[in-house]
Each structure stands twice: as structure tokens, then as C-alpha cells.
Amino acid sequence: MHKTAPQVLSLISKYAEFLPVTLDTPIVSLGEGNTPLVEASSLPKKLGFPNLRLYFKLEGLNPTGSFKDRGMTLAISKAVEENASAVICASTGNTSASAAAFATKAGLDCFVLLPHGHVALGKVAQAIHYGARLVQIKGNFDRALQLVKEIGDKCPVTIVNSINPYRLEGQKTAAFEVIEALGEAPDYLCIPVGNAGNISAYRRGFKLFHEIGRVTSAPKMHGFEAEGSAAIVQGKPIENPETIATAIRIGNPASWKEAEAAAVDSGGKIDSVTDEEILDAYKLLGSSEGIFCEPSSAASVAGLIKHLKAGLIQADASAVCVLTGNGLKDPETPQKVNKVDLSPVEANLDALRKVMGI
Ligand code: F0G
């Protein structure tokens, strides 16, 4: 029997009127976007702010497990439209996973440069699995991005880092979805900041929907760098950035100026959070809300808590925390940060009841 193919609405078709595409743009889609906005249950009360209306944008539910897919569907579609044969990116892991998957889907070669020893296991696994040409360099992300720019200048490869103009255009669709889910703009958006592209993209999306009258306000943008990599907060590039949140271990953010403008123009702020604050928020999300995001993503919640306590975020407002990546990418961290005894017990009822205490 003949069956028609299921109609999956790609992000690009859904928001085509707001994106730099034409009817001739070949759409490369893996079913990205349309991620859930989930309301917090116990966290506001637990934190001592019971009147806060708090939502999580679960970007880890994208096809490769992070928000990068929103920008990559557009960057790769445009690369195909422009007859590219290969793409390249530097990455702390998620961009490479996304680039590799979408490039493969489109039949393009994909080269990825990773900072050796500082990429979560699952992300390396993804790049390998999707067939990318993976090179680990003896240097950090900032150095990898410099090299990618040099290669892009000299060789016929398309750069798909967020310096590619299509990336942030695709990523701004997340702001549209937040507005559509809430029926209005939230008062605050809290978001991790690494290379500073995503905060810039959200600001573009919120600003656009405000300007065309879909909503009557735009959220204050509160972005959070990791303290050991807080170039924007310190006002100077960090030569040797460090943080447990490897996805945002970046010392010279590419979208620095646009991110700063996003915070200032919206009435928000870019601040930093310590590794301890990030891990506390990471654990809280698992134990209070049933959410497994990656450590870097929890910087948004760590920052929210910091700014609630400092009075920089109103206690009775609405706030969205962007949880940028899926916790399964980094399966080693929960065992490192929680005290759990995993030694096996005898396989009988008595032994079991004893350890269970029931
Ligand atoms: N959260 C996660 C999980 C990320 O992977 C990144 C960036 C960010 C937050 C920060 O977003 O760079 O737009 O400010 N990851 C990039 C990568 C750098 O290579 O995957 P940003």
C-alpha cells in the first residue's frame, strides 16, 4: 500500500518569512526546533522565591542534543545552496556534533577542530558517529577558531561557526518559540554565555517580534559566563580560560560586542558564575525538576539564583532559563559531583532490603 511521507515541518519552513531564505533554498532538516518550554515545579519555592514564574527552554531535545541545530539547519542549507562541498568548525563539542550531523545529511564533508582533553565524551562520540573528519588540537577553543578562520581564507571550505551569518539567524527562532509558548515575552531571559552567539541571537528574535508588534515588550537579557572564562565581564580576553563547564570554556568570544549590546539595550546584564554555583544549579535541576542538562547549561540557573539574591531579578517576575544542551552528552559528571556508593550487593532479598532500608 502506498503511504505518503509524514509531514515534518522544518524550522526553516515554519519561520521562512523571518529568515534569509528563498523558495529555492534546499532545506536540510533533522527535525530541529519546537522544543518544550517547561514550567518549574518546586525550584522557586525551594530557592525562597515562591512567586517567581520560572520556565526552562529544553534545547537539549533538539536532534543532536543542543541549540546549535537551529543555526546549523540554516548554515548547512545555505552552504548547499551556495554549492559548497565541505564545511569546517572549531568547537567545544556541540557545534561539531551539529555540523557533522547536518553536513552528513546534506552529503557534505565536515572537518571539526576540538580542544584536546576538554570536550565531553558524548560530543566526541557524536562527531565520530556522524562521520566528521575530527582533529583534536593541542590548544583551546579560541586557538581552534583562529585556525579555522585561517583555513577558511585559504581553502574551499565553508566555516559554520557562529561567525557564519546564517547561524545566529537560525538560532533567533528560539525566541519566537518562547513567545509563542507563553503568549507574551517573559520579563527575563537567563542564558549561558560562551562564544556569545546565542544571547545575541535570542535578542535579535525578541527584538524582531517586539518591533513587528507580536508582543508589547522584550525580556531583559541576563547572560552568564563561567568565572574562569569571563572575558566580557572582565573587559579583556582571557588567555587561558578555565571552567568545569567545558562548553563555555572560551576566552575571546566572537560575538562579544553584539552580546554586550543585547544585555545593555534590553536592560539586562552579563555576569559570571563560579564552577561551584554552576554545579549546585546542575544538581538542583536533576534533584528538584527531573531535568538533565549539561553543566554549562546550568550556568543560566546559577545566574538566575545569583541575580534573584542580588535583587537584579524581581522575585515576582517571569523568567525563562535556556538549558542549552542535553546532560547525556556528559555522562561522567553526575558520578563525579554526587556521593553515590555503586558497589554491588548480594543478589538476595535480605541484602536488598538492608541497603534500601525498607
Ligand atoms: N551551552 C552549551 C551547551 C554550548 O555548547 C555553548 C557553546 C553555549 C552554551 C554557549 O553558547 O557560544 O553561543 O555563547 N558551545 C559552542 C560549541 C562554543 O562549540 O559547541 P554561545
Residues whose N, C-alpha, C, O or C-beta is under 5 A from the ligand:
A	BS01	F0G	A90 S91 T92 G93 N94 T95 S96 P192 V193 G194 N195 A196 G197 N198 A247 S296 S297 T324 G325
